[in-house]
Amino acid sequence: MVTYDFEGSVAFVTGAGRGQGRSHAVAYAEHGADVVVTDIARDVRTTQYPLATAADLDETARLVEEAGQASLAIQMDVRDEAQVEAAVEEALDEFGRIDFLANNAGIWNVTDLVEMEALQWTQLVDTDLKGMWLCAKHVGRHFADREGSGRIVNTASTAGVVGAKGSGHYAAAKHGVVGLTKALTLELAEHDVTVNCVAPTGVNTPMIDGMLETVGQSALDSVSDASGSMNVIDEQLIDPRDVSEAYLWLSSDAARYVTGAVLSVDAGMLAK
């Protein structure tokens, strides 16, 4: 791994209870940042697999501290603006600053659009898109008020660039994340804030495991029906750490002139 020096910095990571969010939180800590770890830490009714728990979130905080950095664990629903605002204020009270927003919280489920109930659409889009906007809004205000540099990295998806059969609401939300990223780029540039997003292919996380257990292989086959085998380099799911590498780079001075970008971590999926 490239060595990054985030000493004295604070990362605010959403969806940090497990999976990609936990990987990002630990990676920031391993490179010197204190980390605020947040997660809803309870299930959402329309989601077809169990979400992270409060115990999972506490374990992420423990791993951050094991890496030698301070942590703050906050249960927060990104769909609720009051909770987001309160969490950002709590983080600022604890650490005095936020430098990196790892805007990672998201859910996934599968149903054809013509069969989908409105609640399933609303709960996913509110989590995967509205939640990212709310977090960027309140952390972005901190960046603007202090007139210092900041980094926002949003988790999009390959489904934010192409369609996703059986997950049209997910594709719509992730396409929205790309548009949100570009709009925030233009609005926050004057404050020396960069805003980028990553677009991973399938990642080996409890979300995927949960979907395979409850829905079956059809959850992934629906994607393959449209795109063939998901990846070019390797047909296997990638590791969360591979996505964390992109997060670290986009948060570092090495990427200081990179903003408004969609960085694919997709093993070649989008080249097809």
N, C-alpha and C positions, 0 to 999 in steps of 0.2 A: 504494500500500500504506500502511496505517497504520504509523506508526513505533513500534516497540517498543524498549525499552532493556533488554537482557539482559547488560549489561556486568558482569563479575565472576561470571557464572553458568556452569554446566556442563551441557550436554545429553548424554544417553546415548541413542544412536539405534541401534536394531536393524534388521537388513535394510537396511543403509546402502550396500551395494555399488553400487546403481543405483536407478532408478525413484523411487518415492515416498520411500524412505528417504534416498536421496542428496539429493533436493529438500528434505526436512526438515532434514537436516544443514547444508546450505548456507544455508538460510533462517535457522536459529538463528545461524550464524556471521555472516551479514550484519547481524544485530541485536546483535552484541557478545558472544555466548556462545562459550566454548571447547567443543569437541565430541568426544566419544568415538564413533567409528564402528565398528560391529560387523557381521559378516556370516558366515554359514557358509562362503562363498567356495568352494563345491564343489557338485557335483550331488547330488541325492537320487534314488535309483533309480526310484521310481514317478512322479516328476514328468516331464511330457511335453514339457519345454522346458529348455534350458540355464539354470542359475542363474548368479548373479554369480561372478566369479573373484577371486582375490587381487589381481590387477592392477586390477580394477574398484574394489575397496575402497581400494586405495592412491590411485586417482584421486579418490575422494571426499575422502579426507584431504587431498590436494593442493588441491582446490577450497576446502575449509574454510580452509586456510592462505592461499590466494590472496585470500580474503575478509578476511584480517587477523587470524585467530584461531588459537589452538593446536589441534592435533588429536592424537588417539591412535587408531590403527587396531588392532583386535583381531579375529582370526578366532575365531568362537564359534558353536557349535551350540546354539540356544536350547532344544533338547530335552534337553540334558545338564546337570544341575544343577551338577555340579562345574565345568564350563566357565563357566556363568553366574556362579557365585559367585566364581571366579577372576578373571573379567573385571571384575566390580564392584570387587573388591579392587584390581586393577591400576589402574582408573580413580581410585579414592580415593587410592592411593599417588601417582599422577601429579598429580592436581589438588586433592586434599584434600576434595572435595565433589562431589555430584551434585545438581542442582536440578530437572532435567526428565528424565523417562523417556519417550522417544518409542518406544512399544512397537509397532513396525511390522512386524517380520519375519513373513512368511507366504508360502505357496505355494498354487497352485491347479491342479487337473486335473479332467478330466471322465470319468465312467463312471456309468452307471445303477447305483443302489444294489443292485439284484438281481443285477447282473453283477460287482460290485466284489470284488476280493480283499481279504482282511483287512489285508495289508501296506499297500495303498494308503490305506485308511481310517486306519490307525494312524499312518503317516508324516505325513499331512496334519493330522490332529487334534492330534498331538503338537507339530507346528510351530506351528499357527495358534492353539491354545488353551493346551495345557500350557506351551509356550514363553513365552506372555504371562504366565501365572501365575508361572513361575519368575523371570522378570525383575522382575515387580512384587514378588515375595516378597523378593528380595535388595536391590533398590533401596529398597523400602518399609521394610526393616529399618534402612537407613541414615537414612531420613527420620525414623523413630520414635526412633532412638537419639540423634539430634542435637536432637530436639524443635524443629525448624524447619520452615518451610513447604516444600512440595514439590508438584510437578505430575506426574501420570501421565496420558498420553494414549494410549489403545489404538486400533489400527486394526481396526475391525469391517468392516462392508460393508452394502450394501442387503440382501445375503443373510443378514444377521444379524437382519433384521426380517421378511422374507418368504421363501418357499421359493425354491429354485434347481434347476430341472429339470436332471438330469444331473450335478449337483454337490451331492448331498445331504449328503455328508460335510463339504463346505465350508460349507454352510448351517448344519449342526449345530454346527460349530466356531465360526462367527461369531455364532450365537445365544448360544453359550456365552460369547463375549467380552462380549456385552452383560450377561449375568448376572454374570460376573466383575467387570465394571466397577462394577456396583451394589453388590455385596458388599464390594469393596475400599473403595468410598465410605464405607460405614457403619463399617468397621473402622479406617480411617485418619483419619477426620474429627477425632478427638481430638488428632491430631498436626498439625493445620492442613495436611493434604494433600488436594488435590482430585484426583479421578479421573473422567475422562470418556472417551468414545470417539467416533470419527468413523465415519460410514457412507457411504463413497463409492460412487458408481455406477462404471461402467467407466472406468478411467484409462489414459491413453496411456503405457504403460510397456513395457519389454522383456518382461515376463511375458505381456502380451496379445499382443505381436508374436510371441513364441515360440510361443504356443498357436495363433495363426492360421497360422503357418508349418508346424507339425508336425501339427496336428489339422485345421486348416481353419476356414472360417467357421462350421461346425456348432458350434464351441465357444461362440460368441456367440449363434448362432441358437437354441440350446437355452434360453437365458434369454428370448429374444424370443418363443418359442413360448408361454411362460407369461404374459409381461407385456406383449406388444406391443413397439413401439419403446421402447428402454430409457429415454430421457429425454423430458422435456416441453419444456424450453427449447431444447435443441440435441441433435440425434440423434448428434452426434459424441462420441467419448471425451473426457473432460475432461483438463486438464493437471495433472500432479503438483503444480504450484505452487498450484492451487486448493485442494488438500487441505492443503498446507503453511500456507496462510493460516489455516485452521481450527486447525491445531496451534499456530501462534503466538498466536492469540487465547486459546485455552484455557490456554496456558502463562503468559499475562500477568496483571498485576494487574487488567486490565479484566474478567477472568472470575473474579475471586476468590470470588464467591458462586455460581459455576456448578460443580456437582459431581453426579456420577451421571447426567449427560446423555448422550443419543445425538444427536450433531449430524450431521444428514444433509447431505452435500455431493453431491447426487444429481441436480441439474438437474430436479428435480420427479418423479423416477421413483417415489418412494414415495407420491406424492399420488394415484396412479391406483388 
